[in-house]
């Protein structure tokens, strides 16, 4: 399905930077360009060691990762076009840090942040064991989260190929609270954009409402939690509802210094994909 505005010709464009989960890559968002409203330019990012960058060594420390990602995104953004960020699971953490890294480079804040599939960063438990974990421990985490076919999890060659990226990603997730605390201690202020939080109703990782709602601490604007059918990978289980909510969020976030025709959020209709 495609969601499109009935006033597309008058609507300003927006770039949506998308970041995937631990072990994932930009392919998670491969259909979004044709499914989201026509005023949306989807920029799906692969981290080193993932997707089209799988031949690059994965990075396991936040400063190095954010320098690389922020440099890549800053070089690709059109400074005349507003941008938004959406990240799923680990991608939500990277998305938050990307917004702050771009701010340090002189960019404005994103006009909207979509944080999906994770509790608020400050509510995450610190885990420091992942870099030394055996393959069976990582595979079990993947089984619990779902989203990876069992046949792949039982494929030793696939797992061996994925291990460096998985260890790096799980480590980054585990030590992010310390990185966040250090950034805040250095004087970093909350973002000025609205945050929409996306979670699956059946995802045990986000079952505690207070831990999810604490995303509001990351912004001086509004923060709204949206619940969808499915577990940790509700993005595919309830895709139409997720995309509708994202489309609404982007339309509402568009700059208000445009014509009266675009000051109200556009209405969306479904078309065959």
C-alpha positions in Angstrom: 0.0 0.0 0.0 1.1 3.6 -0.5 0.1 6.6 1.6 0.0 9.8 -0.4 -1.1 13.3 0.3 -3.9 14.9 -1.7 -2.0 18.2 -1.7 1.4 16.7 -2.7 2.2 19.4 -5.2 2.1 22.1 -2.4 3.8 20.1 0.3 7.5 20.7 1.1 9.8 17.8 1.0 11.3 16.0 4.0 14.2 13.6 4.3 13.6 10.6 6.6 16.8 9.0 7.9 16.2 5.4 8.8 18.3 3.1 11.0 17.9 -0.6 11.6 18.0 -2.9 14.6 21.1 -4.8 15.9 22.4 -7.1 13.2 20.0 -5.5 10.7 20.6 -3.3 7.7 18.9 -0.7 5.4 16.9 -3.5 3.7 14.5 -3.2 6.6 13.2 -0.1 4.9 13.5 -1.2 1.3 9.7 -0.6 0.5 9.3 2.6 2.4 10.2 5.0 -0.4 7.2 3.8 -2.4 4.9 3.4 0.6 5.3 6.7 2.4 3.9 10.0 1.1 5.5 11.3 -2.1 7.0 14.3 -0.3 9.2 11.9 1.8 12.8 11.1 0.7 13.8 7.9 2.6 17.6 7.7 3.4 18.2 4.3 4.9 21.6 4.0 6.5 23.9 0.9 6.8 26.3 0.9 9.7 29.9 -0.3 9.1 29.8 -4.1 8.9 26.2 -4.2 7.8 24.4 -4.4 4.4 26.3 -2.7 1.6 29.0 -1.8 4.2 29.5 -5.5 5.3 33.1 -5.5 4.2 33.9 -2.7 6.6 34.9 -3.6 10.2 31.9 -3.1 12.6 32.4 -0.4 15.2 31.9 -1.3 18.9 32.4 2.1 20.5 29.9 5.0 20.4 32.3 7.9 19.6 33.7 6.1 16.6 30.3 5.0 15.3 28.7 8.4 15.7 31.6 10.2 14.0 31.2 7.9 11.0 27.4 7.9 10.8 27.2 11.7 11.4 29.8 12.4 8.7 28.0 10.2 6.2 24.5 11.7 6.9 25.8 15.3 7.1 27.4 14.8 3.7 24.2 13.4 2.2 21.6 15.8 3.7 20.3 18.7 1.7 20.6 21.7 4.0 17.6 23.3 2.4 15.3 20.3 3.2 14.1 19.5 6.7 14.9 16.0 8.0 13.5 13.5 10.4 14.9 10.3 11.9 13.4 6.9 12.5 15.2 4.1 14.2 14.1 0.6 15.3 15.5 -1.0 18.4 19.2 -0.3 18.4 18.4 2.1 15.5 16.4 4.2 17.9 19.5 4.7 20.1 21.7 5.5 17.0 19.0 7.9 15.8 19.0 9.8 19.1 22.7 10.1 19.1 22.8 11.0 15.4 20.5 14.0 16.2 22.9 15.2 18.9 26.0 14.6 16.7 24.5 16.6 13.8 23.5 19.4 16.3 27.2 19.5 17.3 28.1 19.9 13.6 25.8 22.9 13.3 22.7 21.3 11.9 19.3 22.0 13.3 17.5 19.3 15.3 15.4 16.9 13.2 11.8 18.0 12.9 10.6 14.7 14.2 12.1 11.5 15.8 10.5 8.1 15.6 11.9 5.8 18.3 10.8 2.2 17.8 11.0 -1.1 19.7 13.0 0.0 22.8 12.5 1.5 26.2 13.9 5.0 26.9 17.7 5.1 26.8 18.2 6.0 30.4 16.0 3.1 31.5 18.1 0.4 29.7 20.2 -2.0 31.7 24.0 -1.7 31.4 25.5 -4.9 29.8 29.2 -5.3 29.2 29.5 -9.0 28.4 28.6 -9.1 24.8 32.0 -8.8 23.2 33.1 -12.0 25.0 29.9 -13.9 24.6 29.8 -17.2 22.7 27.7 -17.6 19.6 25.0 -19.6 21.4 24.3 -16.7 23.7 23.8 -14.3 20.8 21.7 -16.8 18.9 19.4 -17.2 21.9 18.9 -13.5 22.1 18.0 -13.4 18.4 15.5 -16.3 19.0 13.8 -14.5 21.8 13.5 -11.3 19.9 12.1 -13.0 16.8 12.4 -11.6 13.2 15.2 -14.0 12.1 14.1 -17.3 10.4 15.0 -20.4 12.4 16.7 -21.8 9.4 19.2 -19.0 9.5 19.8 -19.2 13.2 20.6 -22.9 12.7 23.0 -22.1 9.8 26.5 -22.1 11.4 28.1 -20.4 8.4 25.5 -17.6 8.5 26.0 -17.1 12.3 29.8 -17.1 12.0 29.5 -14.5 9.3 27.2 -12.3 11.5 29.0 -12.7 14.8 31.4 -9.7 14.5 28.5 -7.3 13.7 26.2 -8.9 16.3 28.8 -8.7 19.1 29.5 -5.0 18.2 25.8 -4.1 18.1 24.8 -5.9 21.3 27.8 -4.3 23.0 26.8 -0.8 21.8 23.2 -1.3 23.1 24.6 -2.6 26.4 26.9 0.4 27.1 24.7 3.1 25.7 23.4 4.2 29.1 27.0 5.2 30.0 27.5 7.1 26.8 24.2 8.9 27.3 25.1 9.8 30.8 28.5 11.2 29.7 26.9 13.3 27.0 24.3 14.7 29.4 27.1 15.5 31.9 28.9 17.4 29.2 26.0 19.8 29.0 24.0 18.3 26.1 20.4 19.5 26.2 17.3 17.5 25.2 16.1 17.7 21.6 13.5 20.3 20.5 11.5 18.0 18.2 8.5 15.8 19.0 9.2 12.2 19.6 6.8 9.4 18.6 7.5 6.1 20.3 6.5 2.9 18.5 6.2 -0.4 20.4 4.6 -3.8 19.9 1.9 -4.9 22.3 3.4 -8.4 22.6 7.1 -7.3 22.9 8.5 -8.2 26.4 11.3 -5.8 25.8 8.9 -2.8 26.1 6.3 -4.2 28.5 6.9 -1.7 31.3 5.0 1.5 30.4 7.0 3.8 32.6 10.3 2.7 30.9 8.8 3.5 27.5 7.2 6.8 28.5 10.6 8.0 29.8 11.5 8.8 26.2 9.9 12.1 27.1 13.1 13.0 29.0 14.9 13.2 25.6 12.9 16.1 24.3 11.6 19.6 25.3 8.7 19.0 22.9 5.9 16.4 23.0 6.4 12.7 23.3 3.6 10.2 22.4 3.6 6.4 22.7 1.9 4.3 20.0 1.2 0.6 20.4 0.9 -1.9 17.5 -0.1 -5.5 16.9 2.9 -7.8 17.1 6.1 -8.5 19.0 9.5 -6.9 18.6 9.2 -6.8 14.8 5.7 -5.2 14.7 7.1 -3.1 11.9 6.3 -6.0 9.6 3.5 -7.5 11.6 1.4 -4.3 11.5 3.1 -2.4 8.7 0.1 -0.4 7.4 -0.7 1.0 10.8 3.0 1.9 11.5 3.4 3.6 8.1 0.2 5.6 8.6 1.4 6.9 12.0 4.8 7.8 10.5 3.1 9.6 7.6 1.0 11.6 10.0 4.0 12.4 12.2 6.0 13.7 9.2 3.2 15.8 7.9 2.6 17.4 11.2 6.3 18.1 11.6 6.7 19.9 8.3 7.7 23.6 8.6 4.8 26.0 9.2 6.1 28.9 7.2 4.7 27.6 4.0 1.4 28.3 2.2 -1.9 27.9 4.1 -2.6 24.8 2.0 0.2 23.0 3.7 -0.1 24.3 7.3 -2.7 21.7 8.1 -1.5 18.1 8.1 -2.3 16.5 4.7 -4.9 13.8 4.6 -3.8 10.4 3.4 -5.4 7.9 1.1 -4.3 4.4 0.3 -3.2 3.4 -3.2 -2.1 0.0 -4.5 1.6 -0.4 -4.1 
